[in-house]
Amino acid sequence: MASGAEQVQVRAGAYADSVTLMQVSATAQAVGGVRAAMVAMATELNLALLAELGMSAPPGAGEHDLLVAIAADDAESLSAALDVVDAGLAGGAGPGAGPGEAMAPRTTSSALSRSASGIALISVPGQYAFAEAVDALGRGCDVMIFSDNVPVEQEVALKDLAAERGLLVMGPDCGTAIVAGIGLGFANAVRPGPVGVVAASGTGAQQLTCLLDAAGIGCSAVLGLGGRDLSVQVGGRSARTALAALDADPATELIVLVSKPPAPSVAAALKAYSAGLSTPVQFALIGQGDGELTGAAERAARAMGAPVPEWPRWGPADSSATAGGLRGLFSGGTLCHEAMAIASGRLGPIHSNVPLDPRLRIDPLARPPATHVMIDFGADELTAGRPHPMIDQRLRLDHLAAEVADPSAAVVMLDVVLGYGSHPDPAAELAPAVAAAKAARDIEVVISLIGTTGDPQGLGAQATALAEAGAHVFASNAQAAAFACDARSDES
């Protein structure tokens, strides 16, 4: 690292969940004068990432210890960042726990011994999630596993165990749920209502529920499944349980099942299963012909007898079409998949780290010689040791600057996802970057803004700031993708 002030602390026996650690890391990184901030459990992966930053932990640091590493320009900035870390960790601590002290309770079993059965939210490194989930299921709890990097064999075993006990496993890698009006993980402030959502997709569920909210239709529940539930290996195990649960819920009049591209055989089996339920089920399966999320919201509105609104948009009405490529920089995997499905039908092949066609896979951190590229910055390989891009926008902002510097890029599309757990003010960072891009050259920036008027960031204020910076802002990701395609031309 360059000269300055740095400090690496190992807080023995301390623990915080991964969402808290991501948020604390991002907050510390935002302190003026801080070059790097890492607050994470001292796993082998995180120790290796620390070494990449040019720092090292004291001997003996292990996976049960909390790692706090700050590199700053000067001692004052270092001290300010450490104060931010202490305050953030204290906010996630159990009663009486101070900075550096162990968070309480320490295990799923000890937590459940203090309360009645309900839903256990598990957010620990992936290698530990299985044991904690087994404990929770053994105590009669439904489980939401926020953790990723859990082997698929363990996912299948957990979901089979849950089925034996009449319980639901949401996840692994389940980022969004709303149960009894309470948002879990990344969730938006949506009104209560008659539509239940079953989602093998976090941001897909957020897009759908935000559009329903804009249409004046609320949700009874959002039951996440994890992104692999509709794969051949998992076979829709949790989807069936979630569909049955909402079918039995008298507050649910319509169910919508949302998923990233599913295995066709699993999708067909779930459609056959749904036909036997008493509650009507609609499908929004990306890549299956019925996957556009905006269309799903419109079908749900009609089914509920509500008019389909004109979905909000902000910013310039028209674009100046220029020759060049379409580049997508996404924080939401399903939003990336939806945009790719729309763009590929209009523009041809779209290269990606999560491609619709495996032959189009690229290194997300490389600069591929491809005309049209869309990157999911929330994919596992880009979040290992980093906060999720819905919390920390730095990596995407770097790529936005790179696209502006690349004359072959004509249009850049991004998503901005508001709600609980997300960045507290994404427009404060993104709007200046958009304004700088527009000032640098003739390039279009198109943004899908996922949120509701009740979200803590303020939907109207975020939209206004981004639009005033020169971006075309859409509440509908599908409409944003279509506009982005139309905003570029094949002629110089």
Secondary structure, DSSP 8 states (H G I E B T S, - for coil): --SSEEEEEEETT----HHHHHHHHHHHHTSTTEEEEEEEE--HHHHHHHHHTT----TT--TTSEEEEEEESSHHHHHHHHHHHHHHHHHTS-TT--TTS--SS-SHHHHHTTS-SSEEEE-S-HHHHHHHHHHHHHTT-EEEE------HHHHHHHHHHHHHTT--EE-SS--EEEETTEEEESB----EEEEEEEEE-HHHHHHHHHHHHHTT--EEEEEE--TTTTSTTTTTHHHHHHHHHHHT-TT-SEEEEEESS--HHHHHHHHHHHTTSSS-EEEEETTTTS--HHHHHHHHHHHTT-------EES-S----EESEEEEEES-HHHHHHHHHHHHHHH---EESS-SSGGGB--TTS--S-SSEEEETTSHHHHTTS--TTT--HHHHHHHHHHHH-TTEEEEEEEEE-SBTS-S-HHHHHHHHHHHHHHHSS-EEEEEEE--TTSTT-HHHHHHHHHHTT-EEES-HHHHHHHHHHTEES--
